[in-house]
Amino acid sequence: MRTDDSKNSVKSRFCPSPTGLMHLGNLRTGLFNVLLAKSFIAKQQRATFLLRIEDTDLVRSEEAFTQKIMEDLLWLSLDWQEGPERGGANGPYYQAQRSELYQQYYQHLLQNQRAYWCFCTEMELSITRKTQLQAGIAPRYPGTCRHLTHEQIAHKRAKGIKPALRFKIPDNEVVHFEDFIQGPKTFATNDIGDFIIEKADGTASFMFCNAVDDALMQVTHVMRGEDHLTNTPRQLLVLKALGLREPLYGHMPLILGYDGKPLSKRNGSQSIEALREQGYFPQAINNYLARLGHHISNESLLTLEELGEHFAIEHIGRSSARFDLAQLKHWQKECVLAKTDEEIWAWIRPFLTHVQDKTTQMFTQTIKQNIVLPQDAIDWERQLLTNECIFDEDALENLTTESGKIILDNLNTAIQEHGDDYSQVVKALGQLTNQKGKALFLPLRSAMTGRSYGPELAKIFTLMGKEALLARVRLAQAQIKH
């Protein structure tokens, strides 16, 4: 890695395109760049996290998506020190507002014969690509318009043909760079075709403005997915031709979905908005993603600052990580267990309709160990506090065994005598039925909850009370008569 003033001041960045909602894949890129900055701060070094909105795709970019992206980042506490709504010396931070600046650099490249106008149509380019593939050649632009004369260019313009601007790749050179995640990389320029830096509609291409803005905004570390790896030699050539400072580049292996393909909406990814609506905690998402393709030896639930202290480039894996919903739920469960009863109730309250004010604390304490998301609280509310309790197959099987029938036949008597005193009900059941262990407790739990698993029965008895317990016995008896 380079050993200049980047050691004294580090700047990482996240550059989303506002063409849709933010999903887990691009969020991890943002999170890793936040943690990279925090890791340097933890070492008493200056570091900044920059947010830039790459909205040059005028057709697909929407201001509403920009706002959603920023809302998601702030909800996750991934605040930026430079960028939209924060300001800074390197703005504007929306690429759509930087077109005049890009024009200056286009002119520089044209004047130095490092760029040229290309009038090839999409159909012509498509035919060329097909011909190259049929010949076993990797598709790349063959330089058709490289040597057009001023007269030829003027003639084509006069016909109303709008050209794109292409960067001229130097011949017979090699591009070397040190990928701070994957190690040394080498690319031959003869394998890289001249690429578009300004589209025919006058907007800047990603390849150009992304590199130029990183340099002008003094970004020191560009950490992104390995799908951008082949872009890096092109961007380094642009920066060299313009005499702009080159950042360090590091490329992370992609996240794979359950089918082994890059993570997308089709194979497991969800938007951050959807996760928030389901009730996931920001800390759970951060803790999971911080460990997705990055090793952290500390297995406890960590704050964002602590995740930054544990973040290290050398701990980023070289192979793709696979998204695992069970692991995300594990960290969500850790968050639930770390919350106070008051925090849990505030979290689940908007989703519930049957919990009475006087039983909120008891309900929360009863179900806390058995919920991961508010949907779980909704399910337990139905199972414990309504007549809509659904008896699953395991519960029904437990109630229809010989011991289950015996327990159910005597349960009403035990509750009539001892009410919601769980220990006395259990003692009485044991004496009345001569059952113990699983033969007693599985039918009892199944009758009371419609499940063979769940919260502590002692808490359930206190929460439901005598009359509700007796009503549940009648409901259980009705189930096995059907």
SULDALIN-V580065 format. One record per residue. N is the residue number from 1. RES is the residue in one letter. SS is DSSP state (H for helix, E for strand, C for the rest). D_LAST is the distance of its C-alpha to the last C-alpha in whole Angstrom. Layout:
n: [N N]
res: [RES RES]
ss: [SS SS]
d_last: [D_LAST D_LAST]
This chain:
n: [1 2 3 4 5 6 7 8 9 10 11 12 13 14 15 16 17 18 19 20 21 22 23 24 25 26 27 28 29 30 31 32 33 34 35 36 37 38 39 40 41 42 43 44 45 46 47 48 49 50 51 52 53 54 55 56 57 58 59 60 61 62 63 64 65 66 67 68 69 70 71 72 73 74 75 76 77 78 79 80 81 82 83 84 85 86 87 88 89 90 91 92 93 94 95 96 97 98 99 100 101 102 103 104 105 106 107 108 109 110 111 112 113 114 115 116 117 118 119 120 121 122 123 124 125 126 127 128 129 130 131 132 133 134 135 136 137 138 139 140 141 142 143 144 145 146 147 148 149 150 151 152 153 154 155 156 157 158 159 160 161 162 163 164 165 166 167 168 169 170 171 172 173 174 175 176 177 178 179 180 181 182 183 184 185 186 187 188 189 190 191 192 193 194 195 196 197 198 199 200 201 202 203 204 205 206 207 208 209 210 211 212 213 214 215 216 217 218 219 220 221 222 223 224 225 226 227 228 229 230 231 232 233 234 235 236 237 238 239 240 241 242 243 244 245 246 247 248 249 250 251 252 253 254 255 256 257 258 259 260 261 262 263 264 265 266 267 268 269 270 271 272 273 274 275 276 277 278 279 280 281 282 283 284 285 286 287 288 289 290 291 292 293 294 295 296 297 298 299 300 301 302 303 304 305 306 307 308 309 310 311 312 313 314 315 316 317 318 319 320 321 322 323 324 325 326 327 328 329 330 331 332 333 334 335 336 337 338 339 340 341 342 343 344 345 346 347 348 349 350 351 352 353 354 355 356 357 358 359 360 361 362 363 364 365 366 367 368 369 370 371 372 373 374 375 376 377 378 379 380 381 382 383 384 385 386 387 388 389 390 391 392 393 394 395 396 397 398 399 400 401 402 403 404 405 406 407 408 409 410 411 412 413 414 415 416 417 418 419 420 421 422 423 424 425 426 427 428 429 430 431 432 433 434 435 436 437 438 439 440 441 442 443 444 445 446 447 448 449 450 451 452 453 454 455 456 457 458 459 460 461 462 463 464 465 466 467 468 469 470 471 472 473 474 475 476 477 478 479 480 481 482]
res: [M R T D D S K N S V K S R F C P S P T G L M H L G N L R T G L F N V L L A K S F I A K Q Q R A T F L L R I E D T D L V R S E E A F T Q K I M E D L L W L S L D W Q E G P E R G G A N G P Y Y Q A Q R S E L Y Q Q Y Y Q H L L Q N Q R A Y W C F C T E M E L S I T R K T Q L Q A G I A P R Y P G T C R H L T H E Q I A H K R A K G I K P A L R F K I P D N E V V H F E D F I Q G P K T F A T N D I G D F I I E K A D G T A S F M F C N A V D D A L M Q V T H V M R G E D H L T N T P R Q L L V L K A L G L R E P L Y G H M P L I L G Y D G K P L S K R N G S Q S I E A L R E Q G Y F P Q A I N N Y L A R L G H H I S N E S L L T L E E L G E H F A I E H I G R S S A R F D L A Q L K H W Q K E C V L A K T D E E I W A W I R P F L T H V Q D K T T Q M F T Q T I K Q N I V L P Q D A I D W E R Q L L T N E C I F D E D A L E N L T T E S G K I I L D N L N T A I Q E H G D D Y S Q V V K A L G Q L T N Q K G K A L F L P L R S A M T G R S Y G P E L A K I F T L M G K E A L L A R V R L A Q A Q I K H]
ss: [C C C C H H H C E E E E E E C C C C C C C C E H H H H H H H H H H H H H H H H H H H C C C E E E E E E C E C C C C C C C C C H H H H H H H H H H H H H C C C C C C E E C C C E C C C C C C E H H H C H H H H H H H H H H H H H C C C E E E E C C C H H H H H H H H H H H H H C C C C C C C C C C C C C C C H H H H H H H H H C C C C C E E E E C C C C C C E E E E E E C C C E E E E E E H H H C C C E E E E C C C C C E C H H H H H H H H H H H C C C C E E E E E H H H H H H H H H H H H H H H H H C C C C C E E E E E C C E E C C C C C E C C H H H C C C E H H H H H H H C C C H H H H H H H H H C C C E C C C C C C C C C H H H H H H H C C H H H E C C C C E E C C H H H H H H H H H H H H H H C C H H H H H H H H H H H C C C C C H H H H H H H H H H H H H H C C C H H H H H H H H H H H H C C C C C C C H H H H H H H H C H H H H H H H H H H H H H H H H H C C C H H H H H H H H H H H H C C C C H H H H H H H H H H H H C C C C C C C H H H H H H H H H H H H H H H H H H H H H H H H H C]
d_last: [73 75 77 79 78 74 74 75 73 70 68 65 63 60 60 57 57 56 54 50 48 49 47 46 49 52 51 51 55 55 54 56 59 59 58 61 63 62 63 66 66 65 68 70 71 71 68 66 63 64 62 63 61 62 62 64 62 62 60 57 58 56 57 53 53 56 54 51 52 54 52 50 52 53 49 50 53 55 58 61 64 66 65 63 63 65 68 71 74 73 71 70 67 65 67 67 69 72 73 76 77 75 78 81 79 79 83 84 82 84 87 87 86 82 80 81 80 77 77 75 72 68 69 72 70 67 69 71 68 67 70 70 67 68 71 69 71 68 68 71 73 76 79 79 81 82 86 86 89 89 90 87 85 87 87 83 82 85 82 79 78 76 76 74 76 76 77 79 78 81 82 82 81 78 76 75 73 71 68 67 63 64 68 71 70 73 73 76 77 77 73 73 73 75 72 71 72 72 70 72 70 72 69 70 68 65 68 71 69 67 70 73 70 70 73 74 72 73 70 70 67 65 62 59 57 59 58 62 64 66 66 68 71 72 71 74 76 76 76 79 81 81 82 79 77 75 72 70 67 64 61 58 55 53 49 47 43 40 42 45 47 49 46 45 42 41 41 39 42 41 43 44 43 40 40 41 38 35 37 39 42 45 46 43 45 48 47 45 48 51 50 49 52 54 54 54 54 53 49 48 47 51 52 54 57 56 55 58 60 58 58 61 62 62 59 57 56 58 55 52 49 45 43 40 38 36 40 40 37 38 41 39 37 41 42 38 39 43 42 42 39 41 42 38 37 40 38 34 35 35 32 30 29 27 30 32 35 35 33 34 36 33 31 33 34 30 30 33 33 30 31 33 33 32 29 27 28 26 23 24 24 21 19 21 22 20 16 16 15 14 12 14 14 16 14 11 13 15 13 11 15 17 19 16 14 18 18 15 16 20 19 19 23 24 24 25 28 29 27 28 30 28 31 31 27 27 30 28 25 27 29 26 24 27 25 27 27 25 23 23 23 20 17 19 20 16 15 18 18 15 18 20 23 25 27 28 26 29 30 26 26 29 28 25 26 25 23 22 21 19 17 16 15 13 11 11 9 7 6 5 4 0]
